[in-house]
Amino acid sequence: MKAFNSKKAVSPLVATFLLVGFALIMGVVVMAVGGDYLSLEEESEEEPASVDLINIVDTCKEKGAITADEHSALKEKLS
């Protein structure tokens, strides 16, 4: 019987090991990237976003993009 030929069983076995190995490697990569992403999120929470907006408003006033009245109104809203 050709259905039980041992040479044909090698290819599915190799394919199974390759798929399992690929899945393990992808899991390691996802966990490493996810860990880095979470650590970056924790670092970014230390500084509030409103501080950045105040700096942007100050820069806009210096560059002449907004008037002094607009600047003071925006700073009051952000404070």
Secondary structure by P-SEA (a helix, b strand, c coil): cccccaaaaaaaaaaaaaaaaaaaaaaaaaaaaaaaaaaaaaaaacccaaaaaaaaaaaaaaaccccaaaaaaaaaaac
